[in-house]
Amino acid sequence: MFPHGREAGKVSGGRNMVKDNHDCPLTRGERILVAVDGSKFSDAAVDQAVSLGGVCNSQIFVISVVDLYPEQMAVAPALVEKMSQEVREHLDRAAEKIEKANIACETIVHMGGTPHEFIVQEARERAVDLIVMGTKGRTGLDRVILGSVSQNVIGHAPCAVLVVPYNV
């Protein structure tokens, strides 16, 4: 018996896998993409992705986008370095939480001024079943993912999108 009511089982063809005694609430939930920016809103999204990932036996991809334009990168390399380090810390913290729940995890970083495009692109390329994101993120120069990003992802996503409020 595995933690959280999971048990080893066989599927047709004799292949071993882990199955849940609970049904996954998603039609397909094998691949989840969660967007993070280090805010309490994205922390809530990671928590929801972990909850779903545990029940659905998912692989979770964690993405963060450094929201800088090429012009900013050229004139402010110290800012790029600072923001890149912050993003790496957000991703590492999320990955640690996911891996602690015994869920397979991969982190993804993109640099550019259109976070929703990178999120949608990764969802398509990785055949993601669900995108999970918080309702708000940061503002100003510290902005990585924000509320309008969630709206744009919803409008262009190739899969279901779960937008998680902070107070869940």
BADREN-267049 format. One record per residue: residue number from 1; residue in three letters; x, y, z of N, C-alpha, C, O in turn. Coordinates in steps of 0.1 Angstrom, whole numbers. Example, Ala and Ser with C-alpha at 12.3 -4.5 7.8 and 13.67 -1.06 7.14 Angstrom:
// BADREN-267049
+-----+------+-------+-------+-------+-------+-------+-------+-------+-------+-------+-------+-------+-------+
: seq : type :   n_x :   n_y :   n_z :  ca_x :  ca_y :  ca_z :   c_x :   c_y :   c_z :   o_x :   o_y :   o_z :
+-----+------+-------+-------+-------+-------+-------+-------+-------+-------+-------+-------+-------+-------+
:   1 :  Ala :   132 :   -57 :    78 :   123 :   -45 :    78 :   132 :   -33 :    78 :   142 :   -33 :    85 :
:   2 :  Ser :   128 :   -22 :    71 :   137 :   -11 :    71 :   129 :     0 :    79 :   134 :    11 :    80 :
+-----+------+-------+-------+-------+-------+-------+-------+-------+-------+-------+-------+-------+-------+
//
This chain:
// BADREN-267049
+-----+------+-------+-------+-------+-------+-------+-------+-------+-------+-------+-------+-------+-------+
: seq : type :   n_x :   n_y :   n_z :  ca_x :  ca_y :  ca_z :   c_x :   c_y :   c_z :   o_x :   o_y :   o_z :
+-----+------+-------+-------+-------+-------+-------+-------+-------+-------+-------+-------+-------+-------+
:   1 :  Met :     8 :   -12 :     0 :     0 :     0 :     0 :     9 :    12 :     0 :    19 :    13 :     7 :
:   2 :  Phe :     6 :    22 :    -8 :    13 :    35 :    -9 :     6 :    45 :    -1 :    -6 :    43 :     3 :
:   3 :  Pro :    12 :    56 :     2 :     6 :    67 :    10 :    -6 :    72 :     2 :    -7 :    71 :   -10 :
:   4 :  His :   -15 :    78 :     9 :   -27 :    84 :     3 :   -36 :    75 :    -4 :   -43 :    78 :   -13 :
:   5 :  Gly :   -37 :    62 :     1 :   -46 :    52 :    -5 :   -43 :    47 :   -18 :   -51 :    41 :   -25 :
:   6 :  Arg :   -31 :    49 :   -23 :   -27 :    43 :   -36 :   -21 :    29 :   -34 :   -15 :    26 :   -24 :
:   7 :  Glu :   -24 :    21 :   -44 :   -19 :     7 :   -43 :   -13 :     4 :   -57 :   -17 :     9 :   -67 :
:   8 :  Ala :    -4 :    -6 :   -57 :     2 :   -11 :   -69 :    -8 :   -19 :   -76 :   -16 :   -26 :   -70 :
:   9 :  Gly :    -9 :   -18 :   -89 :   -18 :   -26 :   -97 :   -13 :   -29 :  -111 :    -2 :   -24 :  -114 :
:  10 :  Lys :   -20 :   -36 :  -118 :   -17 :   -40 :  -132 :   -27 :   -34 :  -141 :   -39 :   -34 :  -138 :
:  11 :  Val :   -23 :   -30 :  -153 :   -32 :   -26 :  -163 :   -32 :   -36 :  -174 :   -23 :   -45 :  -174 :
:  12 :  Ser :   -41 :   -35 :  -184 :   -40 :   -45 :  -195 :   -27 :   -45 :  -201 :   -21 :   -35 :  -203 :
:  13 :  Gly :   -22 :   -57 :  -205 :    -9 :   -58 :  -210 :     1 :   -61 :  -199 :    13 :   -63 :  -202 :
:  14 :  Gly :    -3 :   -62 :  -187 :     6 :   -66 :  -176 :    15 :   -55 :  -171 :    24 :   -58 :  -163 :
:  15 :  Arg :    14 :   -43 :  -176 :    23 :   -32 :  -172 :    20 :   -28 :  -157 :     8 :   -26 :  -154 :
:  16 :  Asn :    30 :   -26 :  -149 :    28 :   -21 :  -135 :    26 :    -6 :  -135 :    32 :     1 :  -143 :
:  17 :  Met :    17 :    -2 :  -127 :    15 :    12 :  -125 :     9 :    14 :  -111 :     5 :     5 :  -104 :
:  18 :  Val :     8 :    27 :  -107 :     2 :    30 :   -94 :   -12 :    35 :   -97 :   -14 :    43 :  -106 :
:  19 :  Lys :   -22 :    30 :   -90 :   -36 :    35 :   -92 :   -42 :    40 :   -79 :   -37 :    36 :   -68 :
:  20 :  Asp :   -51 :    49 :   -80 :   -57 :    55 :   -69 :   -70 :    48 :   -66 :   -77 :    43 :   -75 :
:  21 :  Asn :   -74 :    48 :   -53 :   -87 :    44 :   -49 :   -97 :    54 :   -52 :  -109 :    52 :   -52 :
:  22 :  His :   -93 :    67 :   -54 :  -101 :    78 :   -57 :  -101 :    80 :   -72 :   -91 :    78 :   -79 :
:  23 :  Asp :  -112 :    85 :   -78 :  -112 :    88 :   -92 :  -106 :   102 :   -94 :  -109 :   111 :   -87 :
:  24 :  Cys :   -98 :   103 :  -105 :   -93 :   116 :  -109 :  -105 :   124 :  -114 :  -112 :   120 :  -122 :
:  25 :  Pro :  -106 :   137 :  -109 :  -117 :   145 :  -113 :  -116 :   151 :  -127 :  -125 :   157 :  -133 :
:  26 :  Leu :  -105 :   148 :  -134 :  -102 :   153 :  -147 :  -104 :   142 :  -157 :  -101 :   130 :  -154 :
:  27 :  Thr :  -109 :   145 :  -169 :  -110 :   135 :  -179 :   -97 :   129 :  -182 :   -95 :   117 :  -184 :
:  28 :  Arg :   -87 :   138 :  -184 :   -73 :   134 :  -185 :   -65 :   143 :  -176 :   -67 :   155 :  -176 :
:  29 :  Gly :   -57 :   137 :  -168 :   -49 :   146 :  -158 :   -35 :   141 :  -157 :   -29 :   143 :  -146 :
:  30 :  Glu :   -30 :   135 :  -167 :   -16 :   129 :  -167 :    -5 :   139 :  -167 :     6 :   137 :  -162 :
:  31 :  Arg :    -8 :   151 :  -173 :     2 :   161 :  -175 :    -3 :   175 :  -171 :   -13 :   180 :  -177 :
:  32 :  Ile :     2 :   180 :  -160 :    -3 :   193 :  -155 :     9 :   203 :  -156 :    20 :   201 :  -153 :
:  33 :  Leu :     5 :   215 :  -161 :    15 :   226 :  -162 :    10 :   237 :  -152 :    -1 :   242 :  -153 :
:  34 :  Val :    19 :   241 :  -143 :    15 :   251 :  -133 :    25 :   263 :  -134 :    37 :   261 :  -135 :
:  35 :  Ala :    19 :   275 :  -135 :    27 :   287 :  -137 :    30 :   293 :  -124 :    21 :   295 :  -115 :
:  36 :  Val :    42 :   297 :  -121 :    46 :   303 :  -108 :    54 :   316 :  -110 :    60 :   318 :  -120 :
:  37 :  Asp :    53 :   324 :  -100 :    60 :   337 :  -100 :    65 :   340 :   -86 :    71 :   351 :   -84 :
:  38 :  Gly :    63 :   331 :   -76 :    68 :   333 :   -63 :    58 :   340 :   -54 :    60 :   342 :   -42 :
:  39 :  Ser :    46 :   344 :   -60 :    36 :   351 :   -52 :    28 :   341 :   -44 :    28 :   329 :   -46 :
:  40 :  Lys :    20 :   346 :   -34 :    11 :   337 :   -27 :     0 :   331 :   -36 :    -5 :   321 :   -33 :
:  41 :  Phe :    -3 :   338 :   -47 :   -13 :   333 :   -56 :    -7 :   321 :   -64 :   -14 :   311 :   -66 :
:  42 :  Ser :     5 :   322 :   -68 :    11 :   310 :   -75 :    14 :   299 :   -65 :    14 :   287 :   -69 :
:  43 :  Asp :    17 :   302 :   -53 :    18 :   291 :   -43 :     6 :   283 :   -41 :     6 :   271 :   -40 :
:  44 :  Ala :    -6 :   290 :   -41 :   -19 :   283 :   -40 :   -21 :   275 :   -53 :   -27 :   264 :   -52 :
:  45 :  Ala :   -17 :   279 :   -64 :   -18 :   271 :   -77 :    -9 :   259 :   -76 :   -14 :   248 :   -80 :
:  46 :  Val :     3 :   260 :   -70 :    11 :   248 :   -68 :     5 :   238 :   -59 :     5 :   226 :   -62 :
:  47 :  Asp :    -1 :   243 :   -48 :    -8 :   234 :   -39 :   -19 :   227 :   -46 :   -21 :   215 :   -43 :
:  48 :  Gln :   -27 :   233 :   -54 :   -38 :   227 :   -61 :   -33 :   217 :   -71 :   -38 :   206 :   -73 :
:  49 :  Ala :   -22 :   220 :   -78 :   -16 :   211 :   -88 :   -11 :   198 :   -81 :   -12 :   187 :   -86 :
:  50 :  Val :    -5 :   200 :   -69 :     0 :   189 :   -61 :   -12 :   180 :   -57 :   -11 :   168 :   -58 :
:  51 :  Ser :   -23 :   186 :   -52 :   -35 :   178 :   -48 :   -40 :   170 :   -60 :   -43 :   158 :   -59 :
:  52 :  Leu :   -42 :   177 :   -71 :   -47 :   170 :   -83 :   -37 :   159 :   -88 :   -40 :   148 :   -92 :
:  53 :  Gly :   -24 :   163 :   -88 :   -14 :   154 :   -93 :   -13 :   141 :   -85 :   -10 :   131 :   -91 :
:  54 :  Gly :   -15 :   142 :   -72 :   -15 :   131 :   -64 :   -26 :   121 :   -67 :   -24 :   109 :   -67 :
:  55 :  Val :   -38 :   127 :   -69 :   -50 :   118 :   -72 :   -49 :   113 :   -86 :   -54 :   101 :   -88 :
:  56 :  Cys :   -44 :   120 :   -95 :   -45 :   117 :  -109 :   -32 :   110 :  -114 :   -30 :   107 :  -126 :
:  57 :  Asn :   -22 :   108 :  -105 :    -9 :   102 :  -109 :    -3 :   110 :  -120 :     1 :   104 :  -130 :
:  58 :  Ser :    -2 :   123 :  -119 :     2 :   132 :  -130 :    17 :   134 :  -129 :    24 :   132 :  -119 :
:  59 :  Gln :    22 :   139 :  -140 :    35 :   146 :  -141 :    33 :   161 :  -141 :    23 :   165 :  -148 :
:  60 :  Ile :    40 :   168 :  -133 :    38 :   183 :  -132 :    50 :   190 :  -138 :    61 :   187 :  -135 :
:  61 :  Phe :    47 :   199 :  -147 :    56 :   209 :  -153 :    54 :   222 :  -146 :    43 :   227 :  -146 :
:  62 :  Val :    65 :   228 :  -141 :    64 :   241 :  -135 :    71 :   251 :  -144 :    83 :   250 :  -147 :
:  63 :  Ile :    63 :   262 :  -148 :    69 :   272 :  -157 :    69 :   285 :  -150 :    60 :   289 :  -142 :
:  64 :  Ser :    79 :   293 :  -153 :    80 :   307 :  -149 :    86 :   315 :  -161 :    95 :   310 :  -168 :
:  65 :  Val :    81 :   327 :  -162 :    85 :   335 :  -173 :    91 :   348 :  -168 :    84 :   355 :  -160 :
:  66 :  Val :   103 :   351 :  -171 :   109 :   364 :  -167 :   104 :   374 :  -177 :   108 :   374 :  -189 :
:  67 :  Asp :    96 :   383 :  -173 :    89 :   393 :  -181 :    97 :   405 :  -184 :    95 :   416 :  -179 :
:  68 :  Leu :   107 :   403 :  -193 :   116 :   414 :  -197 :   116 :   414 :  -212 :   116 :   403 :  -219 :
:  69 :  Tyr :   117 :   426 :  -218 :   118 :   427 :  -232 :   133 :   428 :  -236 :   141 :   431 :  -228 :
:  70 :  Pro :   136 :   425 :  -248 :   150 :   425 :  -253 :   157 :   438 :  -250 :   169 :   438 :  -246 :
:  71 :  Glu :   150 :   449 :  -251 :   156 :   462 :  -248 :   161 :   463 :  -234 :   171 :   468 :  -231 :
:  72 :  Gln :   152 :   458 :  -225 :   155 :   458 :  -211 :   167 :   449 :  -208 :   176 :   453 :  -200 :
:  73 :  Met :   168 :   438 :  -214 :   179 :   429 :  -212 :   192 :   434 :  -216 :   202 :   432 :  -210 :
:  74 :  Ala :   192 :   442 :  -227 :   204 :   448 :  -233 :   210 :   459 :  -224 :   222 :   460 :  -222 :
:  75 :  Val :   201 :   467 :  -218 :   206 :   478 :  -210 :   207 :   476 :  -195 :   213 :   484 :  -188 :
:  76 :  Ala :   201 :   465 :  -190 :   201 :   462 :  -176 :   205 :   447 :  -173 :   196 :   440 :  -168 :
:  77 :  Pro :   217 :   443 :  -176 :   221 :   429 :  -174 :   220 :   425 :  -159 :   217 :   414 :  -156 :
:  78 :  Ala :   222 :   435 :  -150 :   221 :   432 :  -136 :   207 :   429 :  -132 :   204 :   420 :  -123 :
:  79 :  Leu :   197 :   436 :  -138 :   183 :   433 :  -135 :   180 :   419 :  -141 :   172 :   411 :  -134 :
:  80 :  Val :   185 :   416 :  -152 :   182 :   402 :  -158 :   187 :   392 :  -149 :   181 :   382 :  -146 :
:  81 :  Glu :   199 :   393 :  -144 :   206 :   384 :  -135 :   197 :   382 :  -122 :   195 :   371 :  -117 :
:  82 :  Lys :   193 :   394 :  -116 :   185 :   393 :  -104 :   172 :   386 :  -106 :   168 :   378 :   -98 :
:  83 :  Met :   165 :   390 :  -117 :   152 :   383 :  -119 :   154 :   369 :  -123 :   145 :   361 :  -119 :
:  84 :  Ser :   164 :   365 :  -130 :   167 :   351 :  -133 :   169 :   343 :  -120 :   164 :   332 :  -119 :
:  85 :  Gln :   176 :   348 :  -111 :   179 :   342 :   -98 :   166 :   340 :   -90 :   163 :   330 :   -84 :
:  86 :  Glu :   158 :   351 :   -90 :   145 :   350 :   -83 :   136 :   339 :   -89 :   129 :   331 :   -82 :
:  87 :  Val :   135 :   338 :  -102 :   127 :   328 :  -109 :   132 :   314 :  -106 :   124 :   305 :  -103 :
:  88 :  Arg :   145 :   312 :  -106 :   151 :   299 :  -102 :   147 :   295 :   -88 :   144 :   284 :   -86 :
:  89 :  Glu :   147 :   305 :   -79 :   143 :   302 :   -65 :   128 :   298 :   -64 :   124 :   289 :   -57 :
:  90 :  His :   119 :   305 :   -72 :   105 :   302 :   -72 :   103 :   287 :   -78 :    96 :   279 :   -72 :
:  91 :  Leu :   110 :   285 :   -89 :   109 :   271 :   -95 :   114 :   260 :   -85 :   108 :   250 :   -84 :
:  92 :  Asp :   125 :   263 :   -79 :   131 :   253 :   -70 :   122 :   250 :   -58 :   120 :   239 :   -54 :
:  93 :  Arg :   116 :   261 :   -53 :   107 :   259 :   -41 :    94 :   251 :   -46 :    90 :   242 :   -38 :
:  94 :  Ala :    89 :   254 :   -57 :    77 :   247 :   -62 :    81 :   232 :   -65 :    73 :   223 :   -61 :
:  95 :  Ala :    92 :   230 :   -71 :    97 :   216 :   -75 :    99 :   208 :   -62 :    96 :   196 :   -61 :
:  96 :  Glu :   104 :   214 :   -52 :   107 :   207 :   -39 :    93 :   203 :   -33 :    92 :   192 :   -28 :
:  97 :  Lys :    83 :   212 :   -33 :    70 :   208 :   -28 :    64 :   197 :   -36 :    58 :   187 :   -30 :
:  98 :  Ile :    65 :   197 :   -49 :    59 :   187 :   -58 :    67 :   173 :   -56 :    60 :   163 :   -54 :
:  99 :  Glu :    80 :   174 :   -56 :    88 :   161 :   -54 :    86 :   155 :   -40 :    86 :   143 :   -38 :
: 100 :  Lys :    83 :   164 :   -30 :    81 :   159 :   -17 :    68 :   151 :   -16 :    66 :   142 :    -8 :
: 101 :  Ala :    58 :   154 :   -25 :    46 :   146 :   -27 :    48 :   134 :   -36 :    38 :   128 :   -39 :
: 102 :  Asn :    60 :   131 :   -39 :    63 :   119 :   -48 :    57 :   120 :   -62 :    52 :   110 :   -67 :
: 103 :  Ile :    57 :   132 :   -67 :    51 :   135 :   -81 :    63 :   139 :   -90 :    71 :   147 :   -86 :
: 104 :  Ala :    63 :   133 :  -102 :    74 :   137 :  -111 :    72 :   151 :  -115 :    61 :   156 :  -117 :
: 105 :  Cys :    83 :   158 :  -116 :    83 :   173 :  -118 :    95 :   177 :  -128 :   106 :   171 :  -127 :
: 106 :  Glu :    91 :   187 :  -136 :   102 :   193 :  -145 :    99 :   208 :  -145 :    88 :   212 :  -145 :
: 107 :  Thr :   110 :   216 :  -144 :   109 :   230 :  -144 :   113 :   236 :  -158 :   121 :   231 :  -165 :
: 108 :  Ile :   106 :   247 :  -161 :   108 :   254 :  -174 :   109 :   269 :  -171 :   101 :   275 :  -164 :
: 109 :  Val :   119 :   275 :  -178 :   121 :   290 :  -177 :   120 :   296 :  -191 :   127 :   290 :  -200 :
: 110 :  His :   113 :   307 :  -192 :   114 :   314 :  -205 :   117 :   329 :  -202 :   113 :   334 :  -191 :
: 111 :  Met :   123 :   336 :  -211 :   126 :   350 :  -209 :   119 :   357 :  -221 :   121 :   354 :  -232 :
: 112 :  Gly :   111 :   367 :  -217 :   104 :   375 :  -228 :    93 :   383 :  -222 :    89 :   381 :  -210 :
: 113 :  Gly :    87 :   391 :  -230 :    76 :   400 :  -226 :    62 :   395 :  -228 :    52 :   403 :  -226 :
: 114 :  Thr :    60 :   382 :  -231 :    47 :   377 :  -233 :    45 :   364 :  -226 :    45 :   353 :  -232 :
: 115 :  Pro :    43 :   364 :  -213 :    42 :   352 :  -205 :    31 :   342 :  -210 :    33 :   330 :  -210 :
: 116 :  His :    19 :   348 :  -213 :     9 :   339 :  -217 :    12 :   331 :  -230 :     8 :   319 :  -231 :
: 117 :  Glu :    19 :   337 :  -239 :    23 :   329 :  -251 :    32 :   318 :  -248 :    31 :   307 :  -253 :
: 118 :  Phe :    42 :   320 :  -239 :    51 :   309 :  -235 :    43 :   298 :  -227 :    46 :   286 :  -230 :
: 119 :  Ile :    34 :   302 :  -219 :    26 :   292 :  -212 :    18 :   283 :  -221 :    18 :   271 :  -220 :
: 120 :  Val :    11 :   290 :  -230 :     3 :   282 :  -240 :    12 :   274 :  -249 :     8 :   262 :  -252 :
: 121 :  Gln :    23 :   279 :  -253 :    33 :   272 :  -262 :    37 :   259 :  -255 :    37 :   248 :  -261 :
: 122 :  Glu :    41 :   260 :  -242 :    46 :   248 :  -235 :    34 :   238 :  -233 :    37 :   226 :  -234 :
: 123 :  Ala :    22 :   243 :  -231 :    11 :   234 :  -229 :     9 :   226 :  -242 :     6 :   214 :  -242 :
: 124 :  Arg :    10 :   233 :  -254 :     8 :   226 :  -267 :    19 :   216 :  -269 :    17 :   204 :  -272 :
: 125 :  Glu :    32 :   220 :  -267 :    43 :   212 :  -270 :    44 :   200 :  -261 :    49 :   189 :  -266 :
: 126 :  Arg :    40 :   201 :  -249 :    40 :   190 :  -240 :    27 :   182 :  -238 :    26 :   174 :  -230 :
: 127 :  Ala :    18 :   185 :  -247 :     5 :   179 :  -246 :    -1 :   178 :  -232 :    -5 :   168 :  -227 :
: 128 :  Val :    -1 :   190 :  -226 :    -6 :   192 :  -212 :   -21 :   190 :  -212 :   -28 :   194 :  -221 :
: 129 :  Asp :   -26 :   184 :  -201 :   -41 :   181 :  -199 :   -47 :   193 :  -192 :   -59 :   195 :  -193 :
: 130 :  Leu :   -39 :   200 :  -183 :   -45 :   210 :  -175 :   -34 :   220 :  -172 :   -23 :   217 :  -169 :
: 131 :  Ile :   -38 :   233 :  -173 :   -29 :   244 :  -168 :   -35 :   249 :  -155 :   -47 :   251 :  -154 :
: 132 :  Val :   -26 :   251 :  -145 :   -31 :   256 :  -132 :   -23 :   269 :  -129 :   -11 :   270 :  -131 :
: 133 :  Met :   -30 :   280 :  -126 :   -24 :   293 :  -123 :   -32 :   300 :  -112 :   -44 :   298 :  -110 :
: 134 :  Gly :   -25 :   309 :  -106 :   -31 :   318 :   -96 :   -39 :   329 :  -103 :   -38 :   332 :  -115 :
: 135 :  Thr :   -47 :   336 :   -95 :   -56 :   347 :  -101 :   -48 :   360 :  -103 :   -52 :   368 :  -111 :
: 136 :  Lys :   -38 :   362 :   -95 :   -30 :   374 :   -96 :   -15 :   371 :   -93 :   -12 :   361 :   -88 :
: 137 :  Gly :    -7 :   380 :   -98 :     8 :   379 :   -95 :    13 :   392 :   -91 :     6 :   400 :   -84 :
: 138 :  Arg :    25 :   395 :   -95 :    32 :   407 :   -91 :    29 :   418 :  -101 :    23 :   416 :  -111 :
: 139 :  Thr :    32 :   430 :   -97 :    31 :   442 :  -106 :    44 :   449 :  -107 :    53 :   446 :   -99 :
: 140 :  Gly :    45 :   458 :  -116 :    57 :   467 :  -117 :    68 :   458 :  -123 :    66 :   449 :  -130 :
: 141 :  Leu :    81 :   462 :  -119 :    92 :   455 :  -125 :    94 :   441 :  -120 :   100 :   433 :  -126 :
: 142 :  Asp :    88 :   438 :  -108 :    88 :   425 :  -103 :    78 :   415 :  -109 :    77 :   404 :  -106 :
: 143 :  Arg :    70 :   421 :  -119 :    60 :   413 :  -125 :    66 :   401 :  -133 :    75 :   403 :  -141 :
: 144 :  Val :    61 :   389 :  -131 :    64 :   377 :  -139 :    52 :   372 :  -145 :    51 :   369 :  -157 :
: 145 :  Ile :    41 :   370 :  -137 :    28 :   365 :  -141 :    18 :   374 :  -135 :    19 :   376 :  -123 :
: 146 :  Leu :     8 :   378 :  -142 :    -2 :   387 :  -136 :   -16 :   383 :  -140 :   -18 :   374 :  -148 :
: 147 :  Gly :   -26 :   389 :  -134 :   -40 :   385 :  -137 :   -44 :   385 :  -152 :   -51 :   376 :  -156 :
: 148 :  Ser :   -39 :   395 :  -159 :   -42 :   395 :  -174 :   -35 :   383 :  -181 :   -40 :   379 :  -191 :
: 149 :  Val :   -25 :   378 :  -176 :   -19 :   366 :  -181 :   -28 :   354 :  -180 :   -30 :   347 :  -190 :
: 150 :  Ser :   -35 :   353 :  -168 :   -45 :   342 :  -167 :   -56 :   343 :  -177 :   -60 :   333 :  -183 :
: 151 :  Gln :   -60 :   355 :  -179 :   -71 :   358 :  -189 :   -67 :   354 :  -203 :   -74 :   348 :  -210 :
: 152 :  Asn :   -55 :   358 :  -207 :   -50 :   354 :  -220 :   -47 :   339 :  -222 :   -49 :   334 :  -232 :
: 153 :  Val :   -42 :   333 :  -211 :   -40 :   318 :  -212 :   -54 :   311 :  -214 :   -55 :   303 :  -222 :
: 154 :  Ile :   -64 :   316 :  -206 :   -77 :   310 :  -208 :   -82 :   311 :  -222 :   -88 :   302 :  -228 :
: 155 :  Gly :   -80 :   322 :  -228 :   -84 :   325 :  -242 :   -77 :   317 :  -253 :   -82 :   316 :  -264 :
: 156 :  His :   -65 :   312 :  -250 :   -57 :   306 :  -260 :   -52 :   292 :  -257 :   -46 :   285 :  -265 :
: 157 :  Ala :   -56 :   287 :  -245 :   -50 :   274 :  -241 :   -56 :   262 :  -249 :   -68 :   263 :  -253 :
: 158 :  Pro :   -48 :   252 :  -252 :   -52 :   240 :  -259 :   -59 :   230 :  -250 :   -62 :   219 :  -254 :
: 159 :  Cys :   -61 :   233 :  -237 :   -66 :   224 :  -227 :   -73 :   232 :  -216 :   -75 :   244 :  -217 :
: 160 :  Ala :   -78 :   225 :  -206 :   -85 :   231 :  -195 :   -76 :   240 :  -187 :   -64 :   237 :  -187 :
: 161 :  Val :   -81 :   250 :  -181 :   -73 :   259 :  -173 :   -80 :   261 :  -159 :   -92 :   264 :  -159 :
: 162 :  Leu :   -73 :   258 :  -149 :   -78 :   260 :  -135 :   -72 :   272 :  -129 :   -59 :   273 :  -127 :
: 163 :  Val :   -80 :   283 :  -126 :   -75 :   295 :  -120 :   -78 :   294 :  -105 :   -90 :   293 :  -102 :
: 164 :  Val :   -68 :   295 :   -97 :   -69 :   292 :   -83 :   -68 :   306 :   -75 :   -58 :   313 :   -76 :
: 165 :  Pro :   -79 :   309 :   -67 :   -77 :   321 :   -59 :   -68 :   317 :   -47 :   -67 :   306 :   -43 :
: 166 :  Tyr :   -62 :   328 :   -41 :   -53 :   326 :   -30 :   -59 :   319 :   -18 :   -53 :   311 :   -11 :
: 167 :  Asn :   -72 :   322 :   -15 :   -78 :   318 :    -3 :   -83 :   303 :    -3 :   -91 :   300 :     5 :
: 168 :  Val :   -79 :   295 :   -13 :   -84 :   281 :   -14 :   -78 :   273 :    -2 :   -80 :   261 :    -1 :
+-----+------+-------+-------+-------+-------+-------+-------+-------+-------+-------+-------+-------+-------+
//
